[in-house]
Amino acid sequence: MDELKPWSRQTLNVCGALGAATGAWMWAWFNEGILPEMSRDSEVLCDWAEAHGFSELAEPVVEADDQMAAVLAAFAVRVAGATGFCRGAGGASTSFITCGPVTLTSQDGRTSIFAIEISA
């Protein structure tokens, strides 16, 4: 029997992408190439923005630079209850990914959840 090895699992969601040449941010919920279940956090932010009168945060594509893209991703983290975000640079664009809690599993099969709570 193979010995169990420790491992971790984390939920990730595509938040949006910043076009390198265009200087445009596109929310993941608007990108037809991203499955709805993979863009949940951006959809949560869009719904929140519309409900609270922040229509500019619900625009599918907005002008942005890297700093603004990070701010938009941070909004999604806060509103959707994620634990943070990371960037994945590609040739034509940089994807911003929101991160959920990390589940750690030890060699003996015990699990623990590492989550960061962001409070006001």
Backbone as CSV, one residue per row, in Angstrom:
resi,resn,N_x,N_y,N_z,CA_x,CA_y,CA_z,C_x,C_y,C_z
1,MET,0.838,-1.178,0.000,0.000,0.000,0.000,0.881,1.239,0.000
2,ASP,0.533,2.204,-0.864,1.294,3.447,-0.915,1.067,4.263,0.347
3,GLU,2.127,4.854,0.816,2.033,5.716,1.989,1.381,7.038,1.580
4,LEU,0.460,7.523,2.403,-0.179,8.803,2.124,0.837,9.926,2.249
5,LYS,0.747,10.873,1.352,1.626,12.037,1.397,0.787,13.266,1.721
6,PRO,1.370,14.214,2.437,0.608,15.430,2.733,0.279,16.172,1.437
7,TRP,-0.850,16.832,1.417,-1.235,17.609,0.253,-2.150,18.761,0.671
8,SER,-2.377,19.670,-0.259,-3.267,20.801,0.007,-4.201,21.002,-1.179
9,ARG,-5.308,21.658,-0.902,-6.315,21.948,-1.930,-6.811,23.369,-1.707
10,GLN,-7.037,24.099,-2.791,-7.523,25.465,-2.688,-8.476,25.748,-3.843
11,THR,-9.533,26.483,-3.542,-10.487,26.894,-4.571,-9.973,28.160,-5.242
12,LEU,-9.959,28.147,-6.567,-9.516,29.313,-7.334,-10.633,29.747,-8.272
13,ASN,-10.713,31.044,-8.527,-11.690,31.609,-9.449,-11.002,32.645,-10.311
14,VAL,-11.319,32.680,-11.581,-10.800,33.738,-12.439,-11.602,34.993,-12.129
15,CYS,-10.899,36.058,-11.834,-11.541,37.328,-11.492,-11.674,38.211,-12.742
16,GLY,-10.586,38.328,-13.466,-10.575,39.146,-14.668,-9.211,39.090,-15.317
17,ALA,-9.066,39.839,-16.393,-7.789,39.865,-17.106,-7.501,41.273,-17.594
18,LEU,-6.230,41.619,-17.568,-5.755,42.916,-18.046,-5.008,42.706,-19.349
19,GLY,-5.493,43.338,-20.415,-4.836,43.229,-21.715,-3.570,44.062,-21.750
20,ALA,-2.459,43.456,-22.113,-1.173,44.149,-22.129,-1.149,45.289,-23.147
21,ALA,-1.646,45.045,-24.321,-1.609,46.063,-25.373,-2.763,47.050,-25.284
22,THR,-3.906,46.601,-24.792,-5.107,47.443,-24.803,-5.275,48.306,-23.561
23,GLY,-4.661,47.899,-22.449,-4.877,48.626,-21.199,-6.315,48.519,-20.744
24,ALA,-6.943,47.397,-21.055,-8.350,47.181,-20.689,-8.466,45.990,-19.746
25,TRP,-9.298,46.143,-18.734,-9.635,45.082,-17.786,-10.963,44.484,-18.221
26,MET,-11.034,43.160,-18.317,-12.292,42.484,-18.614,-12.618,41.567,-17.446
27,TRP,-13.815,41.756,-16.877,-14.272,40.874,-15.801,-14.495,39.474,-16.354
28,ALA,-14.192,38.485,-15.548,-14.334,37.089,-15.976,-15.780,36.729,-16.302
29,TRP,-16.754,37.298,-15.595,-18.158,36.964,-15.856,-18.560,37.352,-17.274
30,PHE,-17.859,38.296,-17.885,-18.170,38.756,-19.234,-17.432,37.953,-20.307
31,ASN,-16.391,37.245,-19.930,-15.561,36.503,-20.868,-16.214,35.162,-21.184
32,GLU,-16.701,35.005,-22.417,-17.399,33.782,-22.819,-16.501,32.545,-22.786
33,GLY,-15.192,32.740,-22.754,-14.264,31.619,-22.722,-14.051,31.048,-21.324
34,ILE,-14.671,31.664,-20.325,-14.520,31.200,-18.945,-15.861,30.654,-18.455
35,LEU,-15.846,29.441,-17.954,-17.068,28.814,-17.449,-17.639,29.609,-16.282
36,PRO,-18.965,29.705,-16.186,-19.584,30.469,-15.096,-19.119,30.048,-13.701
37,GLU,-18.928,28.757,-13.481,-18.494,28.308,-12.154,-17.053,28.712,-11.843
38,MET,-16.300,29.095,-12.865,-14.920,29.550,-12.660,-14.825,31.066,-12.528
39,SER,-15.944,31.763,-12.688,-15.938,33.233,-12.595,-16.893,33.732,-11.513
40,ARG,-17.207,32.868,-10.563,-18.194,33.180,-9.534,-17.862,34.457,-8.759
41,ASP,-16.614,34.649,-8.356,-16.270,35.811,-7.541,-16.473,37.126,-8.295
42,SER,-16.186,37.141,-9.593,-16.411,38.368,-10.360,-17.910,38.629,-10.525
43,GLU,-18.686,37.581,-10.646,-20.152,37.721,-10.737,-20.729,38.247,-9.418
44,VAL,-20.198,37.751,-8.297,-20.640,38.231,-6.983,-20.374,39.730,-6.864
45,LEU,-19.197,40.176,-7.298,-18.879,41.606,-7.237,-19.797,42.409,-8.145
46,CYS,-20.049,41.921,-9.341,-20.939,42.616,-10.272,-22.330,42.789,-9.667
47,ASP,-22.876,41.725,-9.102,-24.202,41.792,-8.471,-24.201,42.776,-7.304
48,TRP,-23.144,42.739,-6.483,-23.030,43.650,-5.344,-22.957,45.103,-5.827
49,ALA,-22.141,45.351,-6.851,-21.967,46.707,-7.376,-23.290,47.271,-7.889
50,GLU,-24.036,46.479,-8.629,-25.329,46.932,-9.138,-26.316,47.197,-8.000
51,ALA,-26.317,46.348,-6.986,-27.244,46.489,-5.864,-26.915,47.684,-4.974
52,HIS,-25.647,48.109,-4.967,-25.227,49.187,-4.078,-24.888,50.486,-4.809
53,GLY,-25.268,50.590,-6.068,-25.099,51.838,-6.803,-23.694,52.126,-7.303
54,PHE,-22.875,51.112,-7.458,-21.524,51.289,-7.993,-21.464,50.719,-9.404
55,SER,-22.238,51.303,-10.295,-22.382,50.760,-11.646,-21.054,50.671,-12.396
56,GLU,-20.093,51.547,-12.072,-18.800,51.491,-12.766,-18.050,50.181,-12.472
57,LEU,-18.328,49.563,-11.336,-17.706,48.272,-11.023,-18.409,47.114,-11.731
58,ALA,-19.560,47.382,-12.318,-20.312,46.345,-13.023,-20.136,46.435,-14.542
59,GLU,-19.318,47.375,-15.002,-19.038,47.471,-16.436,-18.201,46.262,-16.859
60,PRO,-18.530,45.610,-17.961,-17.804,44.396,-18.352,-16.335,44.629,-18.699
61,VAL,-16.032,45.786,-19.294,-14.660,46.127,-19.681,-14.407,47.567,-19.276
62,VAL,-13.277,47.800,-18.608,-12.921,49.155,-18.192,-11.449,49.416,-18.489
63,GLU,-11.111,50.682,-18.665,-9.720,51.073,-18.851,-8.979,50.864,-17.530
64,ALA,-7.798,50.259,-17.593,-7.046,49.983,-16.369,-5.572,49.771,-16.670
65,ASP,-4.762,50.044,-15.663,-3.355,49.654,-15.702,-3.173,48.555,-14.657
66,ASP,-1.946,48.139,-14.427,-1.713,47.035,-13.500,-2.180,47.369,-12.085
67,GLN,-1.959,48.594,-11.655,-2.373,48.992,-10.309,-3.900,48.974,-10.177
68,MET,-4.607,49.500,-11.162,-6.070,49.499,-11.125,-6.610,48.073,-11.180
69,ALA,-5.979,47.214,-11.973,-6.407,45.817,-12.044,-6.280,45.156,-10.675
70,ALA,-5.209,45.455,-9.960,-5.028,44.901,-8.613,-6.104,45.422,-7.664
71,VAL,-6.477,46.683,-7.805,-7.551,47.253,-6.972,-8.877,46.564,-7.277
72,LEU,-9.171,46.341,-8.549,-10.419,45.662,-8.925,-10.440,44.231,-8.379
73,ALA,-9.314,43.534,-8.475,-9.237,42.181,-7.927,-9.415,42.206,-6.407
74,ALA,-8.852,43.229,-5.746,-8.997,43.352,-4.291,-10.462,43.588,-3.905
75,PHE,-11.179,44.373,-4.697,-12.621,44.545,-4.462,-13.335,43.198,-4.526
76,ALA,-13.000,42.405,-5.532,-13.628,41.087,-5.683,-13.307,40.192,-4.483
77,VAL,-12.078,40.242,-4.012,-11.692,39.460,-2.835,-12.568,39.846,-1.652
78,ARG,-12.696,41.129,-1.430,-13.444,41.634,-0.273,-14.927,41.267,-0.354
79,VAL,-15.542,41.549,-1.482,-16.982,41.350,-1.629,-17.352,39.870,-1.697
80,ALA,-16.541,39.076,-2.382,-16.852,37.645,-2.552,-16.384,36.791,-1.370
81,GLY,-15.629,37.375,-0.457,-15.162,36.618,0.691,-13.996,35.691,0.388
82,ALA,-13.225,36.019,-0.639,-12.038,35.219,-0.964,-10.940,35.535,0.054
83,THR,-9.846,34.804,-0.018,-8.753,35.028,0.928,-7.595,35.800,0.325
84,GLY,-7.650,36.068,-0.961,-6.592,36.815,-1.622,-6.682,36.638,-3.118
85,PHE,-5.673,37.164,-3.822,-5.630,36.969,-5.270,-4.183,36.841,-5.713
86,CYS,-4.010,36.293,-6.893,-2.686,36.198,-7.502,-2.823,36.547,-8.978
87,ARG,-1.693,36.781,-9.612,-1.680,37.118,-11.038,-0.920,36.051,-11.805
88,GLY,-1.384,35.793,-12.985,-0.696,34.874,-13.879,-0.423,35.579,-15.189
89,ALA,0.801,36.020,-15.382,1.143,36.781,-16.587,1.256,35.851,-17.791
90,GLY,0.625,36.280,-18.866,0.724,35.573,-20.134,1.279,36.526,-21.163
91,GLY,1.274,36.133,-22.409,1.797,36.997,-23.456,0.935,38.210,-23.714
92,ALA,-0.354,37.987,-23.958,-1.250,39.073,-24.341,-1.991,39.684,-23.148
93,SER,-2.057,38.959,-22.047,-2.812,39.468,-20.901,-2.281,38.886,-19.595
94,THR,-2.696,39.518,-18.512,-2.401,39.022,-17.170,-3.726,38.645,-16.530
95,SER,-3.850,37.397,-16.121,-5.068,36.937,-15.458,-4.941,37.162,-13.957
96,PHE,-6.034,37.571,-13.346,-6.106,37.755,-11.901,-7.036,36.680,-11.353
97,ILE,-6.540,35.926,-10.388,-7.225,34.763,-9.843,-7.504,35.002,-8.361
98,THR,-8.763,34.836,-7.945,-9.072,34.919,-6.521,-8.883,33.548,-5.898
99,CYS,-8.512,33.542,-4.634,-8.167,32.315,-3.917,-9.082,32.117,-2.720
100,GLY,-9.511,30.888,-2.517,-10.309,30.536,-1.360,-9.436,29.949,-0.270
101,PRO,-10.054,29.420,0.781,-9.282,28.821,1.872,-8.468,27.621,1.386
102,VAL,-7.381,27.337,2.091,-6.518,26.201,1.780,-6.839,25.075,2.760
103,THR,-7.125,23.895,2.221,-7.331,22.708,3.052,-6.046,21.896,3.034
104,LEU,-5.482,21.672,4.210,-4.248,20.900,4.344,-4.591,19.503,4.845
105,THR,-4.019,18.484,4.229,-4.224,17.100,4.657,-2.873,16.521,5.047
106,SER,-2.796,16.011,6.272,-1.541,15.447,6.773,-1.390,14.006,6.315
107,GLN,-0.237,13.411,6.597,0.032,12.033,6.187,-0.965,11.050,6.792
108,ASP,-1.475,11.351,7.986,-2.421,10.421,8.611,-3.871,10.687,8.196
109,GLY,-4.080,11.611,7.250,-5.418,11.865,6.725,-6.192,12.967,7.426
110,ARG,-5.636,13.523,8.510,-6.332,14.630,9.188,-6.282,15.870,8.309
111,THR,-7.353,16.638,8.346,-7.399,17.867,7.553,-7.565,19.078,8.461
112,SER,-7.075,20.180,7.986,-7.300,21.463,8.640,-7.442,22.504,7.541
113,ILE,-8.202,23.521,7.838,-8.441,24.572,6.848,-7.729,25.830,7.292
114,PHE,-6.929,26.342,6.391,-6.226,27.603,6.621,-6.984,28.677,5.871
115,ALA,-7.644,29.545,6.598,-8.436,30.602,5.976,-8.076,31.934,6.600
116,ILE,-8.109,32.944,5.814,-7.850,34.301,6.275,-9.174,35.030,6.264
117,GLU,-9.538,35.610,7.379,-10.764,36.387,7.438,-10.410,37.867,7.322
118,ILE,-11.072,38.534,6.409,-10.849,39.958,6.212,-12.024,40.681,6.859
119,SER,-11.730,41.521,7.819,-12.813,42.247,8.498,-12.691,43.729,8.227
120,ALA,-13.788,44.418,8.420,-13.812,45.861,8.165,-13.065,46.617,9.222
